[in-house]
Amino acid sequence: MTPQSASGNPKTPSGGTLQIAFTKLALPTQTILPVIKSARMTRVSVGDKTYMFLLGCDQSDPPNPVAVASPDGVNWQPIAWPNQWTTTPWSRLDIGLDTLGYDYRQPIVFGGCSQDGNTYYNDTYLWTPSVYNVGSFPGAWSQVGSLAPSARTDMAMAHSGGWLWMMGGNGTPGGPWHDVWRTFGSSWQCVQANANWSVRSGHMACGNESSRGMADCQLVVMGGCDINNKALQVVWFSKDGSSWTS
């Protein structure tokens, strides 16, 4: 156990007191960043800065969509939701969220489910800024793509080889899945309908984000739960999204 001084700070080996300073971040106000459930986060480049996009829903009844952005995790600004979403009104749980392109300028939202868990969705929305002003978020959401994966939640997304990839997830009917899809934003392409890793949801995925072609594509899938809600441990690798090894 580290020896303590009378003030509670640990002592150095020489007997002196090691001074430790903590900085408390100012928290956003409740009106800007309310309690958010089923939150999803990604990074987005606006102007010359990188921002965090946080999407989810609040705890009102019925719940309202929440979309905010911050350059530092302290100062948050609201972002408009698609008109199709705010006029219902409703908010989805467990959406898929990531960004398109090497410059991370277009957030993409896929799927999710209703608050009661009875309805799953498979539509895709892109957010396109109209002006790249630092600290400003004028832009619009638009629904894209005709071909899409089955309606689902709790999928994994990753960048590699210039594509945005989506793997697995859960939904009804037919889920969970072990399929692999990819998109440039306009439509989805099924790369593997039955990957040799088991069906799963709530898993993680990552890719070689610096790659700009399939020649050096690298995807990793790990964790999650199977159809019986049993935790999975094996890590899987792929260079094309179709063939996988553990």
Buried (B, 14 or more C-beta within 10 A) or exposed (E): EEEEBEEEEEEEEEEEBEEEEEEEEEEBEEEBBBEBBBBBEBEBBBBEEEBBBBBBBBEEEEBBBBBBBBBEEEBBBEBBBBEEBBEEEBBBBBBBBBBBBEEBBBBBBBBBBEBEEEBBBBBBBBBEBEEBEEEEBEBEBEEBBEEBBBBBBBBBBBBBBBBBBBBBBBBEEEBBBBBBBBBEBEEBEEBBEEBEBBBBBBBBBBBBEEBEEEEEBBBBBBBBBBEEEEEBEEEBBBBBBEEBEE
